[in-house]
Amino acid sequence: MYHERDRETLIVIKPDAVRGSDSDVVSRFEDVGMKIMGMKMVRRGSAARGHYSEHVDKEFYDRLVEYMKQGPVVAMALEGVNAVENCRKIIGDTNPKDANPSTIRGRYGHMSFAHADGSDSTHQNLVHASATPEEAEKEVGIWFEDDELHDYRIGSEEHVR
């Protein structure tokens, strides 16, 4: 099977999106031909701590980890052409207020950075997506064991080489 690092990425549907809109979020990735290599719903504060380790010294770190522990999250390892770049386009601008209405954050998001900062709450932006292929490789390793990732072919793959 054909594999390249820029073909894999991690998506985490955060607690604020696991509220009935999570199935729409999953289908948006499948609709563009992304292949789900692994998917699970979990409550794992330890994964959130490892996932956000680069922010450990920042003032918002503890609130961010607590936010990720408010409810279950859905973690997905996806594979597809230009997976990192294309998934970030589907998700939209980090600040839901600025996101295009056709993106996940634009459609389902409601909290701006200014509101979160003004109310001393955690910025909730529905979905995480790896920013680079290197970050994707690290993050998939935090959220998934090797035996939780599946290699298989989907119909559209024969048209994408």
C-alpha positions in Angstrom: 0.0 0.0 0.0 1.2 3.5 -0.8 2.1 5.6 2.3 3.6 9.0 2.7 3.8 11.1 5.9 1.7 13.9 4.4 -1.2 11.5 3.8 -1.9 11.0 7.5 -3.4 13.3 10.1 -5.1 13.4 13.4 -8.5 14.9 14.1 -10.0 15.2 17.6 -13.6 16.1 17.9 -13.6 17.9 21.2 -16.3 17.7 24.0 -18.2 20.8 22.7 -18.8 19.0 19.3 -19.7 15.6 20.7 -23.3 16.7 21.1 -25.0 15.4 18.1 -22.9 17.2 15.5 -20.1 14.7 15.7 -21.6 12.4 13.0 -21.7 15.4 10.6 -18.1 16.2 11.4 -17.0 12.6 10.6 -19.0 12.5 7.3 -17.4 15.7 6.1 -14.0 14.0 6.0 -15.4 10.8 4.5 -17.2 12.9 1.8 -14.0 14.3 0.5 -12.3 10.8 0.3 -10.4 10.7 3.6 -10.0 7.2 4.9 -10.5 6.5 8.6 -7.6 4.4 9.7 -8.6 4.5 13.4 -11.5 6.1 15.3 -12.5 5.9 19.0 -14.5 7.8 21.6 -12.5 8.2 24.7 -12.3 10.1 28.0 -8.5 10.5 28.4 -7.0 13.4 30.3 -3.6 11.8 29.9 -3.8 11.9 26.1 -4.8 15.6 26.3 -1.8 16.3 28.6 0.6 14.7 26.1 -1.2 16.2 23.1 -0.8 19.7 24.5 2.6 19.3 26.1 4.1 22.2 24.1 1.7 24.5 26.1 2.5 23.2 29.6 4.1 26.5 30.7 1.3 28.7 29.3 -1.3 30.2 31.6 -4.2 28.6 29.7 -2.8 25.0 29.8 -4.7 23.7 32.9 -8.0 25.1 31.6 -7.3 23.5 28.2 -6.7 20.1 29.7 -9.8 20.5 31.9 -11.9 21.4 28.9 -10.7 18.3 27.1 -11.8 16.2 30.1 -15.3 17.7 30.3 -16.7 14.9 28.2 -15.7 12.3 25.7 -13.8 13.1 22.6 -13.7 11.3 19.3 -10.2 10.8 18.0 -9.6 9.9 14.3 -6.5 9.0 12.4 -7.2 9.8 8.8 -5.4 9.1 5.5 -5.8 10.9 2.2 -4.1 13.1 -0.3 -2.6 16.2 1.4 -4.5 15.1 4.5 -3.1 17.7 6.9 -3.8 20.7 4.6 -7.2 19.4 3.3 -8.5 18.6 6.8 -7.5 22.0 8.1 -9.5 23.6 5.3 -12.6 21.5 6.1 -12.3 22.6 9.8 -11.9 26.3 9.2 -10.3 29.2 11.0 -9.2 28.5 14.6 -11.4 31.3 15.8 -15.0 30.2 15.0 -16.1 33.8 14.7 -13.8 34.2 11.8 -14.4 30.8 10.2 -16.2 30.5 6.8 -19.8 29.3 7.4 -19.2 26.3 5.2 -16.5 24.9 7.5 -17.0 22.9 10.7 -16.1 25.7 13.0 -18.1 28.2 10.9 -21.2 26.1 11.1 -21.1 24.8 14.6 -18.8 27.3 16.5 -20.1 30.1 18.6 -17.3 31.2 21.0 -14.8 33.9 19.9 -11.4 34.3 21.4 -12.6 37.7 22.9 -15.6 36.1 24.6 -13.5 33.3 26.1 -10.9 35.7 27.3 -13.5 38.1 28.7 -15.3 35.4 30.6 -12.0 33.7 31.8 -13.2 30.5 30.1 -11.4 28.1 27.7 -11.7 28.9 24.0 -13.8 26.1 22.6 -13.3 25.5 18.9 -14.9 22.1 18.4 -12.2 20.2 16.5 -8.4 19.8 16.6 -6.5 19.0 13.4 -2.8 18.4 13.1 -1.0 21.5 11.7 2.0 19.7 10.0 2.8 16.2 8.9 5.4 16.0 11.7 2.8 17.0 14.3 0.3 14.5 12.8 2.8 11.7 13.2 3.4 12.6 16.9 -0.2 13.1 17.7 -1.4 9.9 16.1 1.1 8.1 18.3 -0.3 9.8 21.4 -3.9 8.8 20.7 -3.5 5.4 19.0 -1.7 2.2 19.5 -0.4 0.5 16.4 -3.0 -2.3 16.6 -5.8 0.3 16.6 -4.8 1.6 13.1 -6.2 -0.3 10.1 -4.8 -0.5 6.6 -7.4 -1.2 4.0 -8.5 0.0 0.6 -11.6 2.1 -0.2 -13.1 2.4 -3.7 -11.8 5.9 -4.4 -8.2 4.8 -3.8 -7.8 3.2 -7.2 -8.4 6.6 -8.8 -5.8 8.4 -6.6 -2.2 7.5 -7.1 
